[in-house]
Amino acid sequence: MDTDPESLQGGALWLYHARAYRTQLENKTFKTQLEIAKNLGVTRNRMTQIMTLLRLDETLQKQVLSGNYGPIDEHELRAIAKLRTKQAQRRALLNHAATTHPMGPLPRRFQRNKELDATLRLILYFNPQMFIDMRTTADRHRLEVESYVSDLNMRLRHKGNRATYESVYADISGKLSRLSMLSLYKVHIESKQTDGYEHLMVTLTLDESAWNKHRRTDGFVLLVAHSELSHTAQQLVSMYRAKDSVEKNFQTIKSDLRLRPVFHHTDPKVRAHVSLCMLALLLERTLERRMGTGDKTMTAPSVFEELCSCHLNMMATEADKSVAYVATELTTQQREILRRLRLGHLVELGHLASCIKPREVPSG
């Protein structure tokens, strides 16, 4: 069956991908669905959802790909695929086709009143850090796509690889979709001859105009507010950023501080785990608040990276096995960080001497 994947959308497109993944399993390109999921960067549950579409009768699959039943979203198609008989699946598809029609004019009760005045306040502001993050992420994704295509072509060049056009397209389009870059690239799949045997090769062409169009909005945020709010634009932006900070705090304790996964099974242990994560977050935010004063600001990770070379070194001589302690000589930057954190006393010789409890060097 010759189907143009560029013309597919919704459930039909994911059905096309599922058929391609099935071909990859039959050709031993991947041994299990889990391997395909890892290759695409999706979860096992998501992969199971996609492959559920193959429970649809084979004849009905071809008709869906041909557009016989009109546009249908993946969720509805998956529900139809779970029906036990071909007759039930066909009836559901026919019922969907009968109820799907181009939208005509809206009923009068839903038409907009031309005299309705619903003015809103629009505040457009530029976030420099967001600009940097979005540009950095975009460049990283481009490099990731280039590396992925290189690895894919290397696999395709191996003798015995029985990948088809459909399976290769599903592979690379799935990767681009996960990175939200499918509309930025044109996918070219062609047959090549290497050492006397034929194989497929993927080439991507970046749409520079589409790429530049996406990059024009990097760092910009549009806020929509009620027209009767008396706050200034700066105050509204501050309110929004405060909400954003709360969301980032939750993101931090779930990622950097590893709140999840939680393998505790009793309430006291779960509360203790979450309490420790919240205390760690409090320490990190307090550190950043203190480092945010003055001309130069630093994030917690950059502070940790700068201070990671500070050590208290223990030295012992072989003769009498006496122990001496020597602290790392601090740089100007490290001293400034400790001063701003109000921890300068930690490197004072008197304080260090009072805290050190000499240890005996183990024999042998």
N, C-alpha and C positions, 0 to 999 in steps of 0.2 A: 504493500500500500504506500503510494507516494503522497505524503502530506507535507505541506509547507508549514513548519513550526512558527514562522513569522506571522501567519494568519490566524493562529490559535490564541485563545485567551481563556481565563477562568478555569473551569473544570476540564475543558478539552485540552488545554495546555498541560495541566498536571497529569492527565491521562496519557498524553504523549510521552511525558517524562517517565511515567511508571512503566510503560511498555519498553522504553529504552533501557531502564534499569533491569527489567526482566531479561532483556537480551544480554546485558553485561553479565548477569548471573549464569545464563545458559552457556555463554562463551567462556566462562571461567575467568573473565577479566577481574571480577571480584568474587570471593568465595561466599560471602554472606551479605545480607542487607546492612548489617552493622558496619562492615567495611565501606560500603557505599556511603552510609551516613557520615562516617568519619571523613571520608574523602571530600564530601560536599560541605562539611562543617555544620550539619544539622543534627538534631537529637534523634535517638532511636524511635521515640514516639512519633516524631514528625515523619520519619521514614515509613513507619507502619501505616500512618494515615494515607500517605501517597500510594503505597502498594495496595491498600484496600480497594482502590479504584479498579484494580484488575479483576475483582470479583464480578464485575459487570460482564455479561455475556459477550463473547468475542465478536459476534456479528453486530451487536449493539455498540460495542466500542468503535468499530469502524464507522458506523452511522453517526455517532457523536462527533468523531474527528472530521467527518465530512460536513458537519453543520446541519444535519437533517432535523435536529430538535431545537435549533436556535441556541443562543448563548445560555449557558448554565454555569452557576458558580460551583466551586469545588465542594463546598459543604453539602449542597443539595445532591450533587452527583455521587458523593460518597454514601449518602443515605440511600439513594436508589440502588447503588451497587450492593448494599447489604441485604437487599430483598432476596428471598431464597430461590425464586423461579424466574426463568427468562420472561414468562408471560407477565408476571408482576412488575418486572423491571421495564418492560416495553410499555405497559399501561401507564406507569409513573412518568416515563419520558414523553409519551403522547399527551398526558395531562399537562405536563410542564410546557410542551410546545403550544398547546391550545390556550394556555393562560399567558403566554409570553407574546406581546405584541408591541409595536412602537407606540410610545406614549403620545397621545393626542393632546389637545388643549386641556388645561387644568379645569376641573369643575369650578363653577362660579364661586362656591364658598371658599375655594383655595386660591383664587386669584388675588393678586396683591392690590390693595387699595392705593391708587396713584396719589391720593392726598395724604397718605400716612407719612408722618415725619419721624423717622427713627434715626436721628443723628447720633453718631458715636465719636469718641475721641480716639485718634490714631497717633501713637507715639512710636517713631522709628528711631532706634538708637544703635550705636555701634559698640560691640564688645571686643576689645583687642585680644583678650585671652581666647575667646571663642574663635576669633579669626585665625589665630595661630594653631589652635587645636584642629579646626576643620581643614586647614591647608595641610597640616602635618598628616592627618588621617587620610586625606585624599591621596597624597603622594605615597603613603605607605600602602594603600590599597592598589595603586597602579603597579608598584613593584611586586606586590603579592600576586596580582593577575599575571604579570610577565613571567614570574617564577613558576606559577601554576601551569601556564601554557607550555613552558619549556619542559617541565616534568611530564606533562601529558603527551607531548610529541615524542619524548624519549620512550615512554611506554608503548606508544603506537608503532615505533620503529622495530620493536622486538619481533622476532620471527614467531609465528604462531598466534599473534594477536589477531583476534577475529572481531574486533570492534566494528560496528556499523556506523553509517552516517548519523542515524537517529540516536544511537547510544553516545556517540562523541558529542553531538550537539546538546543532548541533555546534560552531559557532564559539564561542559564549559558554560552553558547558559545557567545551570544551577549555581555554579560558583559566582558568576556575575550577578545573578539575582540576589544572592545572599549579601553581596557587598553593595547592592542598590546601584549597580553600574551597567545593567543590561542595556539601557537606552544610550549609553555612551560609546558602545563598541559595535562594530559590524563583524560578525563571525563568518569566516571563510574556511570551508572544509574542502580539501581537494585530495586527489589520489596522487601518490608519488611512487617512484621506483627507486629502491635502495638495494644494492647487492643482488639484483635479479628478482626481487620479490616486491609486491605492491603493498602499500600501506597508506593510511590516511594521515594528513597533516593539517593542523589548525593554525590559522593566521588571524590575528585580531587587528582591526584598523580603528584607531581612536578617532571619534568625531570631535575634532578640535573646537568647532563652533559650539557644540553641545557642552563640551567640557568647560569652555570659557563662560558659557551662560550659567552653569552651575556655580562656578567660582565667584561670579559677580556678587552673589548674596552672602558669601562667607562672612561671618561675624555680625551680620545685621539681624536685629530682632524687631518685630512689629508687635506692639502691645495695643490691645483694643480695650478701651475703658468707657464707662458710662459718661455721657456728656455732662451730667450734673455733678460729677465729682469735683471738688474744689482743690484737690491736690495739684501741685505743679508737676510738670513732666519729669523733673528730677526725682521728686518724691515717689511718683508712680513707678519709676524704674527701680528705685531703691526697694520698694515694697515687693516688686516682682523678683528682684535678685535675692531678697531675704527668703522667699519661698524656694527659690532655686537652691539656696544654700542648704535648706532643710532636706530637700530631695537628694542632694549630693552627700549629705551626712548618712542617709540610709544606704546610698550606693557604696559608700566607703566601708561601713560596717559589714556589708554583704560581700565585698570583694577584698579590699586591702586587709581588713581585720578578720576576714573569713568567718563571718557569722554563720554562713551556710557552707556546706551541709552540717546540720546538727545531729549527732548520733546518740544524744542522751534520750532516755526514756522516762525519766521521772521529773516532776515539776521543779524540785529544788535544784537539780543539776542544770536544767534548762535556764532557770532564773540566774543561777551563778554564771553560766556561760554568757548570757546576754549582758549581765551586769559588768563582767570583765570587758566585754567589747565596748560598752558604753563608756566605761572609765578610760579605756585606751583612746576612744574618740575624743573624750574631754581633754585628755593630755595633749593629743595632737592639735586640737583646735586652740587650746591655750598657748601652745608653742607658736602656732602660726600667728595668733593675735599679738604676741609679744614681738615676733619678728616682723610684723607688719607696720611697726612704727618707724618713723625716720624716713630717710631718702631711699633706702634699699629694702625691699621686701623679699622674703624667702619662704618657700613652701616647706612643709615638714619633711618630705622625701629629700629635698636638696640639703636641708640641715643635717639629716642623718648621714647623707653621703659625705658631706664636708667633715663631719666629726668622726667618721668611721676609722680614720687613721690614728686616733688618739688611744694610746695604750699605756698601761702600767706594766713595765717589763721587769721580770725577775731574773737576776743573774746569779750564778753560783760558781765558785772556784773549786777545782778538783782537789786542791791541797787540803784545806781545812773545812771544805763544804759549807763555808759561810755564805749567807744569802744577802744580796743587795737589791734594792728596788730603784728603778730609774723611770721617770715619767717621760713620755714622748714630748719633744720640744714643740710647742704649739706655734702654728702660723698666726700671722696678724688677723686673718679672716676667722680662724677658730677662736681666738681670744675675743674678737668682737661679738661672735655669736654667743659665747658663754656670758659675756657682759650683758647683752640684751636679754638673755634668758635669766639673768640674776643668779647665775651659777658660777661666777668667776672664782669663788672660794674653793671649788673642787680641785683646782690646780695649784693652789697655794701649798708650798712645801710643808708648812706647819700643819695644815689640815690633813694633807696626805699622810704625814708621819703619825698623826694621832689615829688614823683609821686603819693603818696597815698592821696586820698581825702576822709576823714572819712565820713561814712554814719551813719545816726541815726538808732538806733535799733527800729523796729516797735513795737508799743505798743500791749499788749495782747499776 
